[in-house]
């Protein structure tokens, strides 16, 4: 059993049956996630080719993480260059099961920027082919000239944040102390190393490796399994929940899974790549899931 379909998630079977309706968007990760050649030739026919680095991240600065949030206008201009607009019905997918978080990052950025209908294809391209979906040439990456007088204008009346909560560094410690802050990186990164004082995690953050949300076949865990996973980390309830990773990609999968459960999870987009560089910010090392025991907000 996989995660239930919703306004955020679509199964491969449903996507195949309705393939004439949505615009399929293939999302390439910002770095290679798995060794070896690509196991599937071609793409979903007519899919738009995008990448986390070029389409769903801004230009890094001295104070940002390595994949900062882009400007909303840049998101719209970039997608318009691909022939995609904010009113289109979009289905995002990745080529490999290890890359699902990249589709979640694209979902986060597009919904934050005001795109109305954005869903992730459960299981990505492998699930599509298992369901009998065809593969063929993609649409590619056409370029579009800006409108006269400068960059294309952002369509009016977009929601302020698409319902997404973006955490700033100044807010992260409060979430960790009085809510639940999830660290989605592997255990080695969360634990840190004793001879490097800038490795480890945000004090009181709970280890929550996002890879655990994906079953071996690349599909998201069932809604019951997802809820138990979040509950075991005290990440369901009326208190504030946030997430971070190295650069706001794997943690975007926690935000996405939370949305499937009706739980808002704020995303610290700059994540550890910015936190570790700022010597004024505290760092904690070790394996204990340290969280303020004095605050019990599970039933808030």
C-alpha positions as CSV (number, residue, x, y, z in Angstrom):
1,X,0.0,0.0,0.0
2,X,1.3,3.4,-0.9
3,X,0.5,6.9,0.3
4,X,-3.0,8.0,-0.6
5,X,-3.5,10.3,-3.6
6,X,-4.2,13.9,-2.8
7,X,-3.9,17.3,-4.4
8,X,-0.2,16.9,-3.8
9,X,0.4,13.3,-4.9
10,X,-0.6,11.2,-7.9
11,X,0.0,7.5,-8.5
12,X,1.6,6.2,-11.7
13,X,-1.6,4.3,-12.7
14,X,-3.7,7.5,-12.4
15,X,-1.1,9.6,-14.2
16,X,-0.9,7.1,-17.1
17,X,-4.7,7.1,-17.4
18,X,-4.8,10.9,-17.6
19,X,-1.5,11.6,-19.3
20,X,-3.1,13.9,-21.9
21,X,-4.1,16.4,-19.2
22,X,-1.1,17.4,-17.1
23,X,2.2,18.9,-18.0
24,X,4.9,16.4,-16.8
25,X,8.0,18.0,-15.4
26,X,11.2,15.9,-14.9
27,X,13.4,17.2,-12.1
28,X,17.1,16.4,-12.1
29,X,18.8,16.4,-8.7
30,X,21.5,18.9,-7.8
31,X,24.0,16.1,-7.5
32,X,24.3,12.5,-8.7
33,X,22.3,10.4,-6.3
34,X,23.1,6.9,-7.5
35,X,26.1,5.3,-9.3
36,X,25.8,3.6,-12.7
37,X,24.0,4.3,-16.0
38,X,20.5,5.5,-16.1
39,X,18.3,2.3,-16.0
40,X,15.5,3.8,-18.1
41,X,15.8,5.2,-21.6
42,X,13.8,8.2,-22.5
43,X,11.4,10.3,-20.5
44,X,7.7,10.6,-20.2
45,X,6.9,11.8,-23.7
46,X,6.8,15.6,-24.0
47,X,8.0,16.1,-20.4
48,X,9.7,19.4,-19.5
49,X,13.3,19.0,-18.3
50,X,14.3,21.0,-15.2
51,X,16.8,20.7,-12.4
52,X,17.0,21.7,-8.8
53,X,20.1,23.8,-9.3
54,X,18.9,25.9,-12.3
55,X,15.1,26.1,-11.8
56,X,14.4,25.6,-8.0
57,X,17.3,27.3,-6.3
58,X,18.7,30.8,-6.3
59,X,22.2,32.1,-6.5
60,X,24.1,31.3,-3.3
61,X,25.4,34.3,-1.3
62,X,27.9,34.6,1.6
63,X,25.1,34.2,4.1
64,X,22.9,31.6,2.4
65,X,23.0,27.9,2.0
66,X,24.3,26.3,-1.2
67,X,20.7,26.0,-2.6
68,X,18.9,29.1,-1.4
69,X,15.2,29.9,-2.2
70,X,15.0,31.7,-5.6
71,X,13.0,34.9,-6.1
72,X,9.4,34.3,-7.0
73,X,9.8,36.3,-10.2
74,X,12.7,34.1,-11.2
75,X,10.7,31.0,-10.7
76,X,7.9,32.2,-13.0
77,X,10.3,33.5,-15.6
78,X,12.2,30.2,-15.6
79,X,9.1,28.1,-15.9
80,X,7.7,30.4,-18.6
81,X,11.0,29.7,-20.5
82,X,10.0,26.0,-20.4
83,X,6.5,26.9,-21.7
84,X,4.9,26.3,-18.3
85,X,2.6,28.8,-16.5
86,X,1.1,29.0,-13.0
87,X,-2.3,27.8,-14.1
88,X,-1.0,24.6,-15.7
89,X,-1.6,21.2,-14.1
90,X,1.9,20.0,-13.2
91,X,3.1,16.5,-12.4
92,X,6.7,16.4,-11.1
93,X,8.8,13.3,-11.2
94,X,12.4,12.1,-11.0
95,X,14.2,9.4,-12.9
96,X,15.4,7.4,-10.0
97,X,13.8,6.3,-6.7
98,X,16.7,7.8,-4.7
99,X,15.8,11.3,-6.1
100,X,12.3,11.7,-4.9
101,X,13.3,14.5,-2.5
102,X,14.3,16.6,-5.6
103,X,10.7,16.4,-6.9
104,X,9.6,17.5,-3.3
105,X,11.9,20.5,-3.5
106,X,10.4,21.5,-6.8
107,X,6.9,21.0,-5.4
108,X,7.8,23.3,-2.4
109,X,9.3,26.0,-4.6
110,X,6.5,26.0,-7.2
111,X,3.6,26.0,-4.6
112,X,5.4,28.7,-2.6
113,X,5.7,30.8,-5.8
114,X,1.9,30.5,-6.4
115,X,1.5,27.7,-8.9
116,X,-2.0,26.4,-8.4
117,X,-1.8,22.6,-9.3
118,X,1.4,20.8,-8.5
119,X,1.6,17.1,-7.8
120,X,4.4,14.7,-7.3
121,X,4.4,11.4,-9.2
122,X,4.6,8.6,-6.6
123,X,7.6,6.4,-7.4
124,X,8.8,8.6,-10.2
125,X,9.8,7.3,-13.7
126,X,10.3,3.7,-12.5
127,X,6.7,3.5,-11.2
128,X,5.5,5.1,-14.5
129,X,7.2,2.4,-16.5
130,X,5.9,-0.4,-14.2
131,X,2.4,0.9,-14.7
132,X,2.8,0.6,-18.5
133,X,3.5,4.3,-19.2
134,X,5.3,5.0,-22.4
135,X,8.7,6.6,-22.7
136,X,10.0,8.8,-25.5
137,X,11.6,12.1,-26.2
138,X,11.1,15.0,-23.8
139,X,10.0,18.5,-24.7
140,X,13.5,19.6,-23.9
141,X,14.5,23.0,-22.5
142,X,13.4,25.7,-24.9
143,X,14.5,29.3,-24.2
144,X,12.1,32.2,-24.2
145,X,12.9,35.8,-24.8
146,X,11.9,38.2,-22.1
147,X,9.1,40.6,-22.7
148,X,9.8,44.0,-24.0
149,X,11.2,46.3,-21.4
150,X,12.8,43.6,-19.2
151,X,12.0,40.4,-17.5
152,X,8.4,38.9,-17.8
153,X,6.1,40.2,-15.1
154,X,4.9,37.8,-12.4
155,X,1.1,37.1,-12.8
156,X,-0.9,39.2,-10.4
157,X,-3.0,37.9,-7.4
158,X,-0.6,35.1,-6.5
159,X,-0.9,33.8,-2.9
160,X,1.8,35.2,-0.6
161,X,3.4,31.9,0.1
162,X,1.3,29.1,-1.3
163,X,0.7,27.9,2.2
164,X,4.4,27.1,2.7
165,X,6.3,28.2,5.8
166,X,9.8,29.3,5.2
167,X,12.0,29.3,8.4
168,X,14.8,31.8,8.8
169,X,17.9,31.0,10.9
170,X,16.7,33.3,13.7
171,X,13.5,31.2,14.1
172,X,15.1,27.8,14.0
173,X,16.2,27.6,17.6
174,X,12.7,28.6,18.8
175,X,11.2,25.8,16.8
176,X,13.7,23.3,18.2
177,X,13.1,24.5,21.8
178,X,9.3,24.9,21.8
179,X,8.2,22.8,18.9
180,X,9.9,20.0,16.9
181,X,12.8,20.6,14.6
182,X,13.6,17.6,12.3
183,X,17.0,17.0,10.9
184,X,16.5,14.9,7.7
185,X,20.2,14.1,7.1
186,X,21.8,10.6,7.5
187,X,22.9,9.7,11.1
188,X,26.6,10.4,10.4
189,X,25.9,14.0,9.4
190,X,23.5,14.5,12.4
191,X,26.0,13.0,14.9
192,X,29.0,15.0,13.7
193,X,32.6,14.3,14.3
194,X,34.5,15.0,17.5
195,X,37.4,16.8,15.9
196,X,35.3,19.3,13.9
197,X,33.3,21.7,16.1
198,X,31.1,22.8,13.2
199,X,29.6,19.4,12.5
200,X,26.6,17.9,14.2
201,X,23.1,19.3,14.4
202,X,21.0,22.2,15.7
203,X,20.6,21.9,19.4
204,X,17.5,19.9,20.3
205,X,16.9,18.9,16.7
206,X,15.5,15.3,16.3
207,X,17.1,12.9,13.8
208,X,14.6,12.2,11.1
209,X,16.3,10.7,8.0
210,X,13.9,11.4,5.1
211,X,15.1,8.3,3.3
212,X,13.0,6.3,5.7
213,X,9.8,7.7,4.2
214,X,10.4,5.8,0.9
215,X,9.7,2.1,0.5
216,X,12.2,-0.2,-1.3
217,X,10.1,0.1,-4.5
218,X,10.4,3.9,-4.5
219,X,6.9,4.6,-3.4
220,X,6.1,6.7,-0.4
221,X,5.1,4.7,2.7
222,X,1.4,4.3,3.4
223,X,-0.4,7.2,5.2
224,X,-0.6,5.0,8.4
225,X,3.2,4.4,8.3
226,X,3.9,8.1,7.6
227,X,1.7,9.2,10.5
228,X,3.4,6.7,12.9
229,X,6.8,7.9,11.7
230,X,5.9,11.6,12.4
231,X,4.2,10.8,15.7
232,X,7.3,8.9,16.9
233,X,9.2,12.1,16.5
234,X,6.5,14.3,18.0
235,X,6.0,16.0,14.7
236,X,2.2,15.8,14.6
237,X,0.1,18.4,16.4
238,X,-0.7,22.0,16.9
239,X,2.9,22.9,17.9
240,X,5.3,24.3,15.2
241,X,7.2,21.7,13.3
242,X,10.2,22.5,11.1
243,X,12.8,20.6,9.0
244,X,16.3,21.1,7.6
245,X,19.0,19.1,5.9
246,X,22.2,20.2,4.1
247,X,20.6,22.4,1.5
248,X,16.8,22.2,1.7
249,X,16.3,19.2,-0.6
250,X,15.9,16.0,1.5
251,X,14.1,18.0,4.2
252,X,11.6,19.2,1.5
253,X,10.4,15.5,1.5
254,X,9.4,15.9,5.1
255,X,7.4,19.0,4.3
256,X,5.7,17.2,1.4
257,X,4.9,14.1,3.6
258,X,3.6,16.4,6.3
259,X,1.3,18.1,3.7
260,X,-0.1,14.7,2.8
261,X,-1.0,14.2,6.5
262,X,-2.4,17.7,6.9
263,X,0.6,18.7,9.1
264,X,2.4,22.0,8.2
265,X,6.2,21.6,8.4
266,X,8.2,24.7,7.9
267,X,11.4,24.5,5.8
268,X,14.7,26.0,6.8
269,X,15.8,26.2,3.2
270,X,19.4,27.4,3.8
271,X,19.8,24.5,6.2
272,X,23.1,23.2,7.6
273,X,25.2,24.6,4.7
274,X,24.4,28.1,6.1
275,X,24.1,27.2,9.8
276,X,27.6,25.6,10.0
277,X,29.3,28.6,8.5
278,X,27.9,31.1,11.0
279,X,30.2,30.8,14.1
280,X,27.6,32.6,16.2
281,X,25.1,29.8,15.9
282,X,25.3,26.8,18.3
283,X,26.1,23.3,17.3
284,X,25.3,20.0,19.1
285,X,27.0,16.7,18.5
286,X,26.1,13.1,19.5
287,X,23.5,10.5,18.8
288,X,20.9,11.4,21.5
289,X,17.6,12.7,20.1
290,X,17.8,15.8,22.4
291,X,14.7,17.9,22.6
292,X,13.4,20.1,25.4
293,X,11.7,17.7,27.8
294,X,10.1,20.6,29.6
295,X,7.8,21.4,26.6
296,X,5.0,18.9,25.9
297,X,3.0,20.1,23.0
298,X,1.8,16.8,21.6
299,X,-1.8,17.6,22.3
300,X,-1.7,21.3,21.7
